[in-house]
Amino acid sequence: MSTASVFKWRHFLPQIILLNVRWYCRYSLSYRNLEEMMQERGVEVDHSTFNRWVLRYAPELDKRIRPHLKPTNDSWRVDETYIKVRGVWKYLYRAVDSEGNTLDFMLSAKRDGKAAVRFFRKVLKSQHAQTPRVINVDKNTAYPVAMETLKEEETLTETTKLRQVKYLNNVVEQDHRNIKRITRPIMGFKSFNSARRTLKGIEAMNMIRKGQVKGVEQGSSVYQARFIESIFGIAA
C-alpha cells in the first residue's frame, strides 16, 4: 500500500500521525498525555483521534518492519503474560530467542493446547525466526500437547526439543516488563480487536528499541524515528 493511500483523508500531516503513534507505542503515555503534549506545540488534536491513529497505523508499523528484522537464533523462550480486555484477563503469548530478541507474539482469549499450537505456527511463519533447535517453556501442560501435535503434522522436526526449565525463561519474563509498562496507562482495553491492533505497534516498537532492525542501532531514538518515516515513505 502506497504512502499516499495509507494516509488518505487524514487532516494531519503523516509526520504528526507517525510521531504520536510512535510515542504511544514506545512510552508509558495515555491519549490524554499526547493531547496535552501536542497542545504545547500548538497542535489541537482530540484524544479520540489518537486512538483512531493507533488502531489504524500500529498494525501497519508491525507489518512494515518485518522485512527489516535481523535473523534470530534457534533457541526459543516461550511464555504468556496477562492483558486485561473489558475487565477480563486475556493471554499474550510471546516468544524471544536466548538473546532476548522478539520472535513473535499473539493475543489469545484462551490458554490451552490449541492456542499454543496456533502461536507456534505463527512464530514459525515469521521471516526472521529460525526453525527451533530447542523451545524452553514453563510447566504449562499445554505446551507438550502442542509440541506433539506439531511434530505429528511435521510442522516441527522430531529433533526439536521441548525443555521445561523455569529459570531459563527469565529472559522472556524480563521482556514482558516493557510491554506491561507501556500498557499500564491504558487501564485495560475496550475490545479484543483494539487490544490486538495496539499490541502490534507496542511489540513493533519494542523490537526497534532492542536493535532488531537492520541498520538501526539500539538506543538511537533519532535513527529509529527516521527508520519509521522511511518505511512509510516520508522524506526526512
Residue frames as a rotation matrix with the C-alpha (Angstrom) as fourth column:
MET 1
0.580 0.815 0.000 0.00
0.815 -0.580 0.000 0.00
0.000 0.000 -1.000 0.00
SER 2
-0.136 -0.666 0.734 1.46
0.613 -0.639 -0.465 3.39
0.778 0.386 0.495 -1.02
THR 3
-0.785 -0.228 -0.575 2.15
0.604 -0.483 -0.634 6.20
-0.134 -0.845 0.517 1.46
ALA 4
-0.873 0.478 0.096 -0.40
-0.408 -0.824 0.394 8.42
0.267 0.305 0.914 -0.27
SER 5
-0.098 0.906 -0.413 -3.19
-0.210 0.387 0.898 5.88
0.973 0.174 0.152 0.13
VAL 6
-0.235 -0.017 -0.972 -2.33
0.785 0.586 -0.200 4.86
0.573 -0.810 -0.124 3.70
PHE 7
-0.734 -0.047 -0.677 -2.70
0.523 -0.674 -0.521 8.47
-0.432 -0.737 0.519 4.89
LYS 8
-0.745 0.482 0.461 -5.56
0.270 -0.414 0.869 9.39
0.610 0.772 0.178 2.55
TRP 9
0.236 0.936 0.260 -8.32
0.261 -0.319 0.911 11.58
0.936 -0.147 -0.319 4.02
ARG 10
0.117 -0.245 -0.963 -6.30
0.993 0.019 0.116 12.37
-0.010 -0.969 0.245 7.16
HIS 11
0.866 0.320 0.383 -6.48
0.335 -0.942 0.030 16.00
0.370 0.102 -0.923 8.32
PHE 12
0.734 -0.679 0.000 -2.98
-0.385 -0.416 0.824 15.97
-0.560 -0.604 -0.567 9.81
LEU 13
0.262 -0.743 -0.616 0.45
-0.920 0.002 -0.393 15.54
0.293 0.670 -0.682 8.25
PRO 14
0.700 -0.046 -0.713 1.78
0.015 0.999 -0.050 11.95
0.714 0.024 0.700 8.15
GLN 15
-0.380 -0.925 0.000 4.77
0.086 -0.036 -0.996 13.10
0.921 -0.378 0.093 10.23
ILE 16
-0.449 0.293 0.844 2.49
-0.845 -0.448 -0.294 14.18
0.291 -0.845 0.449 13.07
ILE 17
0.661 0.739 -0.127 0.46
-0.682 0.663 0.308 10.98
0.312 -0.117 0.943 12.91
LEU 18
0.475 -0.543 -0.693 3.54
0.223 0.836 -0.502 8.75
0.851 0.084 0.518 12.97
LEU 19
-0.534 -0.671 0.515 5.15
-0.297 -0.421 -0.857 10.78
0.791 -0.611 0.026 15.74
ASN 20
-0.141 0.574 0.807 2.19
-0.986 -0.155 -0.062 10.20
0.090 -0.804 0.588 18.04
VAL 21
0.839 0.375 -0.395 1.75
-0.382 0.922 0.064 6.54
0.388 0.097 0.917 17.11
ARG 22
0.088 -0.910 -0.406 5.46
0.177 0.416 -0.892 6.01
0.980 0.007 0.198 17.78
TRP 23
-0.600 -0.289 0.746 5.33
-0.587 -0.474 -0.656 7.82
0.543 -0.832 0.115 21.13
TYR 24
0.287 0.825 0.487 2.22
-0.953 0.194 0.233 5.97
0.097 -0.531 0.842 22.28
CYS 25
0.900 0.079 -0.428 3.62
-0.140 0.984 -0.113 2.55
0.412 0.161 0.897 21.37
ARG 26
0.061 -0.980 -0.188 7.07
0.257 0.198 -0.946 3.30
0.964 0.009 0.264 22.80
TYR 27
-0.845 -0.414 0.338 6.46
-0.140 -0.439 -0.888 5.17
0.516 -0.798 0.313 26.07
SER 28
-0.565 0.644 -0.515 4.07
0.825 0.427 -0.371 4.96
-0.019 -0.635 -0.773 29.04
LEU 29
-0.956 0.237 -0.175 1.64
-0.248 -0.968 0.045 7.58
-0.159 0.086 0.984 27.75
SER 30
-0.224 0.949 0.221 -2.11
0.602 0.313 -0.735 7.92
-0.767 -0.032 -0.641 27.64
TYR 31
-0.099 0.277 0.956 -4.08
0.936 -0.300 0.184 9.56
0.337 0.913 -0.230 24.84
ARG 32
0.905 0.408 -0.120 -4.72
0.420 -0.814 0.401 12.49
0.066 -0.413 -0.908 27.21
ASN 33
0.265 -0.900 -0.347 -0.95
0.355 -0.244 0.902 12.85
-0.897 -0.362 0.255 27.67
LEU 34
-0.489 -0.443 0.751 -0.49
0.836 0.008 0.548 13.06
-0.249 0.896 0.367 23.90
GLU 35
0.436 0.744 0.507 -3.29
0.812 -0.568 0.136 15.62
0.389 0.352 -0.851 23.66
GLU 36
0.879 -0.139 -0.455 -1.51
0.210 -0.745 0.633 17.88
-0.428 -0.652 -0.626 26.15
MET 37
-0.082 -0.994 0.075 1.88
0.456 0.029 0.889 17.38
-0.886 0.107 0.451 24.51
MET 38
-0.322 0.039 0.946 0.50
0.939 -0.119 0.324 18.41
0.125 0.992 0.002 21.12
GLN 39
0.769 0.638 0.052 -1.25
0.613 -0.757 0.227 21.43
0.183 -0.143 -0.973 22.65
GLU 40
0.472 -0.689 -0.550 2.13
0.261 -0.487 0.833 22.65
-0.842 -0.537 -0.050 23.90
ARG 41
-0.612 -0.719 0.330 3.30
0.482 -0.007 0.876 22.55
-0.628 0.695 0.351 20.28
GLY 42
-0.558 0.454 -0.695 0.29
-0.547 -0.831 -0.103 24.48
-0.624 0.323 0.712 19.04
VAL 43
-0.760 0.316 -0.568 -1.46
-0.362 0.520 0.774 21.44
0.540 0.794 -0.281 17.52
GLU 44
-0.317 0.751 0.580 -5.02
-0.869 0.014 -0.494 20.71
-0.379 -0.661 0.648 18.62
VAL 45
-0.508 0.164 -0.846 -5.84
-0.396 0.828 0.398 17.02
0.765 0.537 -0.355 18.44
ASP 46
0.367 0.709 0.602 -8.62
-0.908 0.133 0.398 15.33
0.202 -0.692 0.693 20.40
HIS 47
-0.399 -0.588 0.704 -7.61
-0.768 0.633 0.093 12.24
-0.500 -0.503 -0.704 22.38
SER 48
0.422 0.628 0.654 -10.10
-0.111 0.752 -0.650 10.10
-0.900 0.201 0.388 20.43
THR 49
0.838 -0.186 -0.513 -8.22
-0.541 -0.148 -0.828 10.95
0.079 0.971 -0.225 17.23
PHE 50
-0.232 -0.961 0.149 -5.02
-0.973 0.227 -0.047 9.47
0.011 -0.156 -0.988 18.68
ASN 51
-0.146 0.275 0.950 -6.95
-0.367 0.877 -0.310 6.29
-0.919 -0.394 -0.027 19.37
ARG 52
0.866 0.498 0.043 -8.04
-0.114 0.281 -0.953 6.06
-0.487 0.820 0.300 15.74
TRP 53
0.470 -0.774 -0.424 -4.47
-0.841 -0.246 -0.483 6.69
0.269 0.584 -0.766 14.58
VAL 54
-0.411 -0.670 0.617 -3.04
-0.832 0.553 0.046 3.94
-0.372 -0.495 -0.785 16.77
LEU 55
0.146 0.554 0.820 -5.67
-0.130 0.832 -0.539 1.39
-0.981 -0.028 0.193 15.73
ARG 56
0.957 0.220 -0.187 -5.02
-0.190 -0.009 -0.982 2.20
-0.218 0.975 0.033 12.07
TYR 57
0.598 -0.772 -0.215 -1.24
-0.589 -0.242 -0.771 2.54
0.543 0.588 -0.599 11.97
ALA 58
0.112 -0.562 0.820 0.08
-0.869 0.345 0.355 0.28
-0.482 -0.752 -0.449 14.76
PRO 59
0.540 0.088 0.837 -0.64
0.149 0.969 -0.199 -2.89
-0.828 0.232 0.510 12.71
GLU 60
0.976 -0.188 0.108 0.80
0.068 -0.206 -0.976 -1.18
0.206 0.960 -0.189 9.64
LEU 61
0.382 -0.874 0.299 4.01
-0.917 -0.398 0.007 -0.43
0.113 -0.277 -0.954 11.55
ASP 62
0.169 -0.267 0.949 4.30
-0.451 0.835 0.315 -4.09
-0.876 -0.481 0.021 12.58
LYS 63
0.799 0.218 0.560 3.79
0.339 0.607 -0.719 -5.23
-0.496 0.765 0.411 9.00
ARG 64
0.918 -0.389 0.073 6.32
-0.153 -0.517 -0.842 -2.81
0.366 0.762 -0.534 7.53
ILE 65
0.298 -0.872 0.389 9.20
-0.943 -0.204 0.265 -3.56
-0.151 -0.446 -0.882 9.90
ARG 66
0.736 0.076 0.672 9.07
-0.205 0.972 0.115 -7.34
-0.645 -0.223 0.731 9.34
PRO 67
0.893 -0.416 0.172 11.25
0.348 0.394 -0.851 -7.43
0.286 0.820 0.497 6.19
HIS 68
0.385 -0.764 0.518 13.90
-0.388 -0.643 -0.660 -5.36
0.837 0.053 -0.544 8.01
LEU 69
0.781 -0.034 0.624 14.32
-0.609 0.179 0.773 -7.55
-0.138 -0.983 0.119 11.10
LYS 70
-0.272 -0.946 -0.175 17.61
-0.935 0.303 -0.185 -9.31
0.228 0.114 -0.967 11.77
PRO 71
0.163 0.291 -0.943 17.58
-0.166 0.950 0.264 -13.12
0.973 0.113 0.203 11.95
THR 72
0.433 0.028 0.901 17.18
-0.900 -0.033 0.434 -14.60
0.042 -0.999 0.011 15.43
ASN 73
-0.678 -0.731 -0.078 18.80
-0.722 0.682 -0.114 -17.74
0.137 -0.021 -0.990 16.82
ASP 74
-0.222 0.579 -0.784 17.31
-0.342 0.707 0.619 -21.23
0.913 0.405 0.041 17.15
SER 75
-0.742 0.009 -0.670 16.89
0.596 0.466 -0.654 -21.31
0.306 -0.885 -0.351 20.95
TRP 76
-0.197 0.796 0.572 13.37
0.001 -0.583 0.812 -20.15
0.980 0.161 0.114 21.81
ARG 77
-0.950 0.109 -0.291 11.94
0.293 -0.002 -0.956 -18.91
-0.105 -0.994 -0.030 25.12
VAL 78
-0.473 0.862 0.181 8.12
0.081 -0.162 0.983 -19.00
0.877 0.480 0.007 25.20
ASP 79
-0.808 0.270 -0.523 5.77
0.549 0.023 -0.836 -17.66
-0.213 -0.963 -0.167 27.86
GLU 80
-0.009 0.845 0.535 2.44
0.679 -0.387 0.624 -15.89
0.734 0.369 -0.570 28.33
THR 81
-0.959 -0.112 -0.261 1.60
0.271 -0.633 -0.725 -12.69
-0.084 -0.766 0.637 30.16
TYR 82
-0.175 0.978 -0.114 -1.78
0.931 0.127 -0.341 -11.21
-0.319 -0.166 -0.933 31.06
ILE 83
-0.981 0.018 0.195 -3.57
0.065 -0.909 0.412 -8.35
0.185 0.417 0.890 29.29
LYS 84
-0.513 0.839 -0.179 -6.90
0.406 0.053 -0.912 -7.02
-0.756 -0.541 -0.368 30.56
VAL 85
-0.936 0.331 0.121 -9.66
0.004 -0.334 0.943 -6.61
0.352 0.883 0.311 27.96
ARG 86
-0.095 0.956 0.278 -13.04
-0.423 -0.292 0.858 -5.26
0.901 -0.036 0.432 29.10
GLY 87
0.209 0.118 0.971 -12.19
-0.970 -0.097 0.221 -6.18
0.121 -0.988 0.094 32.67
VAL 88
0.938 0.110 0.327 -11.24
-0.154 0.982 0.110 -9.78
-0.309 -0.154 0.938 31.82
TRP 89
0.033 -0.999 0.002 -7.69
-0.597 -0.018 0.802 -11.14
-0.802 -0.028 -0.597 31.69
LYS 90
0.976 0.111 -0.186 -6.58
-0.217 0.517 -0.828 -12.44
0.004 0.849 0.528 28.28
TYR 91
0.526 -0.794 0.304 -3.31
0.308 0.511 0.803 -14.09
-0.793 -0.328 0.513 27.35
LEU 92
0.760 -0.405 -0.508 -0.48
-0.648 -0.523 -0.553 -12.56
-0.041 0.750 -0.660 25.37
TYR 93
0.762 -0.541 0.357 1.73
0.503 0.841 0.201 -15.36
-0.408 0.027 0.913 24.08
ARG 94
0.767 -0.583 -0.266 5.28
-0.639 -0.730 -0.243 -14.14
-0.053 0.356 -0.933 23.47
ALA 95
0.783 -0.591 0.193 8.48
0.584 0.806 0.097 -15.76
-0.213 0.037 0.976 22.22
VAL 96
0.695 -0.688 -0.211 12.04
-0.710 -0.702 -0.051 -14.47
-0.114 0.185 -0.976 22.27
ASP 97
0.555 -0.603 -0.573 15.34
0.083 0.726 -0.683 -16.12
0.828 0.331 0.453 21.46
SER 98
0.461 -0.400 -0.792 18.07
0.868 0.391 0.308 -16.79
0.186 -0.829 0.528 24.03
GLU 99
-0.680 -0.729 0.078 19.45
0.712 -0.682 -0.167 -13.27
0.175 -0.058 0.983 23.48
GLY 100
-0.425 0.603 -0.675 16.09
0.444 -0.511 -0.736 -11.62
-0.789 -0.613 -0.050 24.15
ASN 101
-0.913 0.105 -0.394 15.17
-0.382 -0.560 0.735 -10.80
-0.144 0.822 0.552 20.55
THR 102
-0.101 0.976 0.194 11.44
-0.550 0.108 -0.828 -10.95
-0.829 -0.190 0.525 19.87
LEU 103
-0.915 -0.093 0.393 10.34
0.219 0.704 0.676 -13.80
-0.340 0.705 -0.623 17.63
ASP 104
-0.574 0.786 0.228 6.60
0.015 -0.268 0.963 -13.15
0.818 0.557 0.142 17.62
PHE 105
-0.922 0.373 0.103 3.51
-0.180 -0.177 -0.968 -12.65
-0.343 -0.911 0.230 19.79
MET 106
-0.601 0.791 -0.113 -0.20
0.119 0.229 0.966 -13.48
0.791 0.567 -0.232 19.79
LEU 107
-0.687 0.491 0.536 -3.14
-0.720 -0.363 -0.591 -12.33
-0.096 -0.792 0.603 21.89
SER 108
-0.663 0.438 -0.607 -5.44
0.077 0.846 0.527 -15.19
0.745 0.303 -0.594 22.82
ALA 109
0.124 0.802 0.584 -8.71
-0.769 -0.295 0.568 -15.48
0.628 -0.519 0.580 24.71
LYS 110
0.967 0.247 0.061 -7.68
-0.238 0.791 0.565 -18.91
0.092 -0.560 0.823 26.00
ARG 111
-0.041 -0.982 0.185 -4.56
-0.999 0.036 -0.030 -20.55
0.023 -0.186 -0.982 27.42
ASP 112
0.560 0.298 0.773 -4.69
-0.352 0.930 -0.103 -24.12
-0.750 -0.215 0.626 26.18
GLY 113
-0.166 -0.678 0.716 -3.14
0.372 0.629 0.682 -26.57
-0.913 0.380 0.147 23.74
LYS 114
0.403 0.395 0.826 -4.98
0.906 -0.047 -0.420 -25.19
-0.127 0.918 -0.377 20.70
ALA 115
0.991 -0.063 -0.121 -3.82
-0.063 -0.998 -0.004 -21.65
-0.120 0.011 -0.993 21.48
ALA 116
0.251 -0.962 0.104 -0.24
-0.294 0.027 0.955 -22.87
-0.922 -0.271 -0.276 21.90
VAL 117
-0.061 -0.213 0.975 -0.38
0.771 0.611 0.181 -24.66
-0.634 0.762 0.127 18.54
ARG 118
0.782 0.411 0.469 -1.68
0.617 -0.616 -0.490 -21.51
0.087 0.672 -0.735 16.82
PHE 119
0.843 -0.491 -0.220 1.08
-0.349 -0.810 0.471 -19.48
-0.410 -0.320 -0.854 18.39
PHE 120
-0.019 -0.890 0.456 3.87
0.067 0.454 0.889 -21.86
-0.998 0.047 0.051 17.39
ARG 121
0.185 0.162 0.969 2.57
0.935 0.275 -0.224 -21.89
-0.303 0.948 -0.100 13.83
LYS 122
0.972 0.210 0.104 2.57
0.230 -0.939 -0.256 -18.10
0.044 0.272 -0.961 13.79
VAL 123
0.524 -0.844 -0.119 6.15
-0.414 -0.374 0.830 -17.89
-0.745 -0.385 -0.545 15.05
LEU 124
-0.089 -0.578 0.811 7.35
0.436 0.709 0.554 -20.47
-0.895 0.403 0.189 12.51
LYS 125
0.485 0.343 0.804 5.97
0.874 -0.167 -0.456 -18.30
-0.022 0.925 -0.380 9.70
SER 126
0.827 -0.211 -0.521 7.95
-0.036 -0.945 0.326 -15.24
-0.561 -0.251 -0.789 10.87
GLN 127
0.888 -0.460 -0.010 10.53
-0.026 -0.027 -0.999 -14.24
0.459 0.888 -0.036 8.27
HIS 128
0.183 -0.884 0.429 13.27
-0.732 -0.414 -0.541 -13.56
0.656 -0.215 -0.723 10.83
ALA 129
0.342 0.018 0.939 12.75
-0.839 0.456 0.297 -16.64
-0.423 -0.890 0.171 13.03
GLN 130
-0.544 -0.589 -0.598 14.79
-0.754 0.655 0.041 -19.81
0.367 0.473 -0.800 12.56
THR 131
0.452 0.594 -0.666 13.37
-0.221 0.798 0.561 -23.30
0.864 -0.106 0.491 12.98
PRO 132
0.492 -0.250 0.834 13.92
-0.861 -0.280 0.424 -24.02
0.127 -0.927 -0.353 16.67
ARG 133
-0.369 -0.658 -0.656 16.55
-0.291 0.752 -0.591 -26.40
0.883 -0.027 -0.469 17.95
VAL 134
-0.660 0.191 -0.727 15.05
0.719 0.443 -0.536 -26.14
0.219 -0.876 -0.429 21.44
ILE 135
-0.079 0.706 0.704 11.94
-0.089 -0.708 0.700 -24.46
0.993 -0.007 0.119 22.87
ASN 136
-0.863 -0.235 -0.448 12.05
0.417 0.170 -0.893 -23.56
0.286 -0.957 -0.049 26.55
VAL 137
-0.048 0.923 0.381 8.70
-0.137 -0.384 0.913 -23.16
0.989 -0.008 0.144 28.33
ASP 138
-0.458 0.004 0.889 7.29
-0.883 -0.115 -0.455 -23.17
0.100 -0.993 0.056 31.85
LYS 139
-0.930 0.058 0.362 5.32
-0.082 0.929 -0.360 -26.03
-0.357 -0.365 -0.860 33.42
ASN 140
-0.093 0.931 -0.354 2.15
-0.847 -0.261 -0.463 -25.27
-0.523 0.257 0.813 31.44
THR 141
-0.310 -0.002 0.951 0.86
0.056 0.998 0.020 -28.70
-0.949 0.059 -0.309 30.39
ALA 142
0.753 0.643 -0.139 -0.49
-0.067 -0.136 -0.988 -27.27
-0.654 0.754 -0.059 27.12
TYR 143
0.282 -0.709 -0.647 2.97
-0.903 -0.423 0.070 -27.00
-0.324 0.564 -0.759 25.60
PRO 144
-0.687 -0.521 0.506 3.84
-0.334 0.845 0.417 -30.72
-0.645 0.118 -0.755 25.44
VAL 145
0.114 0.826 0.551 0.44
0.449 0.452 -0.771 -31.32
-0.886 0.336 -0.320 23.82
ALA 146
0.778 0.159 -0.608 1.13
-0.351 -0.693 -0.630 -28.57
-0.521 0.704 -0.483 21.27
MET 147
-0.192 -0.948 -0.255 4.59
-0.871 0.045 0.489 -29.94
-0.452 0.316 -0.834 20.50
GLU 148
-0.545 0.051 0.837 3.21
0.113 0.993 0.014 -33.43
-0.831 0.102 -0.547 19.92
THR 149
0.547 0.829 0.119 0.58
0.318 -0.074 -0.945 -32.07
-0.775 0.555 -0.303 17.53
LEU 150
0.647 -0.332 -0.686 3.13
-0.659 -0.697 -0.284 -30.06
-0.383 0.636 -0.670 15.53
LYS 151
-0.490 -0.861 0.138 5.52
-0.692 0.480 0.539 -32.99
-0.531 0.168 -0.831 15.26
GLU 152
-0.215 0.508 0.834 2.75
0.332 0.841 -0.427 -35.33
-0.918 0.186 -0.349 14.12
GLU 153
0.821 0.563 0.092 1.84
0.304 -0.296 -0.906 -32.97
-0.483 0.771 -0.414 11.30
GLU 154
0.149 -0.907 0.395 5.58
0.980 0.188 0.062 -32.43
-0.131 0.378 0.917 10.57
THR 155
0.860 0.092 0.502 5.41
0.158 -0.983 -0.090 -28.69
0.485 0.156 -0.860 11.19
LEU 156
0.454 -0.766 0.456 8.25
-0.879 -0.301 0.370 -29.27
-0.146 -0.568 -0.810 13.67
THR 157
0.042 -0.530 -0.847 11.00
-0.501 0.722 -0.477 -31.84
0.864 0.445 -0.235 13.26
GLU 158
0.787 0.232 -0.572 11.43
0.253 0.724 0.641 -34.72
0.563 -0.649 0.511 15.68
THR 159
-0.125 -0.950 -0.287 14.82
0.809 0.070 -0.584 -33.30
0.575 -0.305 0.760 16.68
THR 160
-0.219 0.110 0.969 13.27
-0.282 -0.958 0.045 -30.13
0.934 -0.264 0.241 18.17
LYS 161
-0.588 -0.093 -0.804 13.47
0.650 0.537 -0.538 -30.41
0.481 -0.839 -0.255 21.95
LEU 162
0.424 0.701 0.573 10.92
-0.058 -0.610 0.790 -29.11
0.904 -0.369 -0.218 24.44
ARG 163
-0.546 -0.689 -0.476 12.60
0.536 0.148 -0.831 -28.00
0.643 -0.709 0.289 27.66
GLN 164
0.568 0.786 0.243 10.59
0.211 -0.425 0.880 -27.08
0.795 -0.449 -0.408 30.77
VAL 165
-0.222 -0.717 -0.661 13.16
0.956 -0.025 -0.293 -25.23
0.193 -0.697 0.690 32.89
LYS 166
0.680 0.712 -0.177 11.66
0.733 -0.665 0.142 -22.21
-0.016 -0.226 -0.974 34.63
TYR 167
0.353 -0.559 -0.750 14.83
0.290 -0.697 0.656 -20.21
-0.890 -0.449 -0.084 35.32
LEU 168
-0.636 -0.603 0.482 15.81
0.615 -0.018 0.789 -20.30
-0.467 0.797 0.382 31.63
ASN 169
0.048 0.745 0.665 12.65
0.922 -0.289 0.257 -18.34
0.383 0.601 -0.701 30.86
ASN 170
0.072 -0.081 -0.994 13.88
0.702 -0.704 0.108 -15.34
-0.709 -0.705 0.006 32.84
VAL 171
-0.867 -0.497 -0.044 14.83
0.308 -0.604 0.735 -13.63
-0.392 0.624 0.676 29.59
VAL 172
-0.561 0.730 0.390 11.26
0.435 -0.142 0.889 -13.64
0.705 0.668 -0.238 28.24
GLU 173
0.303 0.662 -0.685 9.77
0.942 -0.100 0.320 -12.80
0.143 -0.742 -0.655 31.66
GLN 174
-0.342 -0.508 -0.791 12.05
0.561 -0.786 0.261 -9.77
-0.754 -0.354 0.554 31.84
ASP 175
-0.969 -0.040 0.245 10.97
0.236 -0.455 0.859 -8.78
0.077 0.890 0.450 28.34
HIS 176
-0.089 0.995 -0.048 7.32
0.894 0.101 0.436 -8.90
0.439 -0.004 -0.899 29.42
ARG 177
-0.097 0.047 -0.994 8.03
0.827 -0.552 -0.107 -5.98
-0.554 -0.832 0.015 31.75
ASN 178
-0.919 -0.272 -0.285 8.48
0.081 -0.839 0.538 -3.50
-0.385 0.472 0.793 28.95
ILE 179
-0.659 0.743 0.117 5.15
0.275 0.093 0.957 -4.49
0.700 0.663 -0.265 27.38
LYS 180
0.092 0.699 -0.709 3.39
0.965 0.113 0.237 -4.25
0.246 -0.706 -0.664 30.76
ARG 181
-0.476 -0.351 -0.806 4.98
0.598 -0.802 -0.004 -0.84
-0.645 -0.484 0.592 31.40
ILE 182
-0.996 0.093 0.003 3.63
-0.056 -0.625 0.778 0.53
0.074 0.775 0.628 28.13
THR 183
-0.409 0.904 -0.124 0.13
0.316 0.267 0.910 -0.93
0.856 0.333 -0.395 28.59
ARG 184
-0.579 0.155 -0.801 -0.24
0.815 0.063 -0.576 0.19
-0.039 -0.986 -0.162 32.23
PRO 185
-0.865 0.261 -0.429 -1.59
-0.151 -0.950 -0.275 3.71
-0.479 -0.173 0.861 31.43
ILE 186
-0.753 0.600 -0.270 -4.21
-0.274 0.088 0.958 2.15
0.598 0.795 0.098 29.14
MET 187
-0.661 0.470 0.585 -6.05
-0.654 0.023 -0.756 0.74
-0.369 -0.883 0.292 32.20
GLY 188
-0.356 0.511 0.782 -7.47
0.289 0.856 -0.428 -2.14
-0.889 0.073 -0.452 30.18
PHE 189
-0.995 -0.006 -0.101 -8.51
-0.096 -0.252 0.963 -2.33
-0.031 0.968 0.250 26.53
LYS 190
-0.348 0.935 -0.065 -12.10
-0.777 -0.327 -0.537 -1.74
-0.524 -0.137 0.841 25.45
SER 191
0.794 0.591 -0.144 -12.22
-0.567 0.633 -0.527 -4.63
-0.220 0.500 0.838 23.00
PHE 192
0.471 -0.611 0.637 -10.20
0.331 0.791 0.514 -7.67
-0.818 -0.031 0.574 21.93
ASN 193
0.584 -0.211 0.784 -9.64
0.797 -0.034 -0.603 -6.17
0.154 0.977 0.148 18.48
SER 194
0.833 -0.294 0.469 -8.35
-0.264 -0.956 -0.129 -2.85
0.486 -0.016 -0.874 19.82
ALA 195
0.633 -0.628 0.452 -6.01
-0.422 0.210 0.882 -4.73
-0.649 -0.749 -0.133 22.15
ARG 196
0.483 -0.423 0.766 -4.74
0.640 0.768 0.022 -6.92
-0.598 0.480 0.642 19.32
ARG 197
0.669 -0.179 0.722 -4.11
0.582 -0.478 -0.658 -3.97
0.463 0.860 -0.215 17.00
THR 198
0.834 -0.351 0.426 -2.49
-0.490 -0.825 0.280 -1.75
0.254 -0.442 -0.860 19.64
LEU 199
0.631 -0.600 0.492 -0.20
-0.155 0.524 0.838 -4.54
-0.760 -0.604 0.238 20.86
LYS 200
0.637 -0.408 0.654 1.15
0.769 0.398 -0.500 -4.95
-0.056 0.822 0.567 17.34
GLY 201
0.638 -0.387 0.666 2.50
0.006 -0.862 -0.507 -1.41
0.770 0.328 -0.547 17.48
ILE 202
0.735 -0.345 0.583 3.84
-0.668 -0.224 0.710 -1.82
-0.114 -0.912 -0.395 21.02
GLU 203
0.637 -0.501 0.586 5.64
0.280 0.859 0.429 -5.03
-0.718 -0.109 0.688 20.10
ALA 204
0.662 -0.386 0.642 6.98
0.662 -0.100 -0.743 -3.46
0.350 0.917 0.189 16.90
MET 205
0.643 -0.417 0.642 8.43
-0.431 -0.890 -0.147 -0.52
0.633 -0.183 -0.752 18.82
ASN 206
0.741 -0.375 0.558 9.87
-0.433 0.368 0.823 -2.95
-0.514 -0.851 0.111 21.35
MET 207
0.640 -0.508 0.577 11.72
0.685 0.716 -0.130 -4.78
-0.347 0.479 0.807 18.57
ILE 208
0.587 -0.417 0.693 13.04
0.317 -0.669 -0.672 -1.50
0.744 0.615 -0.261 17.17
ARG 209
0.756 -0.255 0.604 14.11
-0.620 -0.577 0.532 -0.38
0.212 -0.776 -0.593 20.66
LYS 210
0.711 -0.448 0.541 16.05
-0.102 0.696 0.711 -3.61
-0.695 -0.561 0.449 21.18
GLY 211
-0.110 -0.818 -0.565 18.05
-0.768 -0.291 0.571 -3.08
-0.631 0.496 -0.596 18.00
GLN 212
-0.083 0.135 0.987 16.44
0.246 0.963 -0.111 -5.86
-0.966 0.234 -0.113 15.97
VAL 213
0.905 0.425 -0.003 16.15
0.128 -0.281 -0.951 -3.74
-0.405 0.861 -0.308 12.82
LYS 214
0.213 -0.851 0.481 18.98
0.967 0.253 0.020 -3.90
-0.139 0.461 0.877 10.30
GLY 215
-0.303 -0.492 0.816 20.95
0.683 -0.709 -0.174 -0.66
0.664 0.505 0.551 10.23
VAL 216
0.366 0.458 0.810 19.28
-0.295 -0.769 0.568 0.90
0.883 -0.447 -0.147 13.29
GLU 217
-0.629 -0.741 -0.235 21.35
0.023 0.284 -0.958 0.90
0.777 -0.608 -0.162 16.44
GLN 218
0.137 0.616 -0.776 19.85
0.854 0.323 0.408 0.02
0.502 -0.719 -0.481 19.81
GLY 219
0.061 -0.028 -0.998 19.04
0.857 -0.511 0.066 3.14
-0.512 -0.859 -0.007 21.85
SER 220
-0.917 -0.393 -0.067 19.27
0.291 -0.776 0.559 5.58
-0.271 0.493 0.827 18.94
SER 221
-0.080 0.985 -0.151 15.85
0.530 -0.086 -0.844 7.26
-0.844 -0.147 -0.515 19.07
VAL 222
-0.027 0.027 -0.999 16.71
-0.593 -0.805 -0.006 9.67
-0.804 0.593 0.038 16.23
TYR 223
-0.809 -0.340 -0.479 17.60
-0.587 0.438 0.681 6.86
-0.021 0.832 -0.554 13.81
GLN 224
-0.751 0.621 0.223 14.59
0.510 0.761 -0.400 4.87
-0.418 -0.187 -0.889 14.99
ALA 225
0.111 0.808 -0.579 12.31
0.078 -0.588 -0.805 7.78
-0.991 0.044 -0.129 14.10
ARG 226
-0.217 -0.278 -0.936 13.99
-0.852 -0.414 0.321 8.18
-0.476 0.867 -0.147 10.71
PHE 227
-0.986 -0.146 0.080 13.64
-0.101 0.906 0.411 4.47
-0.133 0.397 -0.908 10.01
ILE 228
-0.363 0.925 0.113 9.91
0.588 0.322 -0.742 4.55
-0.723 -0.203 -0.661 10.72
GLU 229
0.250 0.424 -0.871 9.43
-0.371 -0.788 -0.490 7.54
-0.894 0.446 -0.039 8.46
SER 230
-0.567 -0.561 -0.603 11.45
-0.764 0.084 0.640 5.83
-0.308 0.824 -0.476 5.73
ILE 231
-0.934 0.214 0.286 9.37
0.269 0.948 0.169 2.63
-0.235 0.235 -0.943 5.71
PHE 232
0.099 0.988 -0.116 6.25
0.623 -0.153 -0.767 4.78
-0.775 0.004 -0.631 5.38
GLY 233
-0.029 -0.190 0.981 7.86
0.988 -0.156 -0.001 6.67
0.153 0.969 0.192 2.51
ILE 234
0.941 0.328 -0.084 8.13
0.339 -0.916 0.216 10.01
-0.005 -0.232 -0.973 4.26
ALA 235
0.236 -0.892 0.386 11.15
0.465 -0.245 -0.851 12.14
0.853 0.380 0.357 3.38
ALA 236
-0.008 -0.345 -0.939 13.25
0.994 -0.101 0.029 13.38
-0.105 -0.933 0.343 6.29
